[in-house]
Amino acid sequence: MEDNSTSAVISLLDEQKMYVVKQGKLIEHELPDFGEVRVVVMGGKVDRLEDTRKRKI
């Protein structure tokens, strides 16, 4: 869905997602049940997300 809008609507009730804004686009990232999500920043901007998933047994 291409849209030149500068606003977005997201649910504040969904705690399983995080959002990153990059180059005017909203990027949705699903959070793992267990693990870490590392945000790597270069030049003051988000470059990438690195996640480590773990299983609880």
QUIPE-V471472 format. One record per residue. N is the residue number from 1. SS is DSSP state (a for helix, b for strand, c for the rest). Layout:
N | SS
N | SS
This chain:
1 | c
2 | c
3 | c
4 | c
5 | c
6 | c
7 | c
8 | c
9 | c
10 | c
11 | c
12 | c
13 | c
14 | c
15 | c
16 | c
17 | b
18 | b
19 | b
20 | b
21 | b
22 | b
23 | c
24 | c
25 | b
26 | b
27 | b
28 | b
29 | b
30 | b
31 | c
32 | c
33 | c
34 | c
35 | b
36 | b
37 | b
38 | b
39 | b
40 | b
41 | b
42 | b
43 | c
44 | c
45 | b
46 | b
47 | b
48 | b
49 | b
50 | b
51 | b
52 | b
53 | b
54 | c
55 | c
56 | c
57 | c
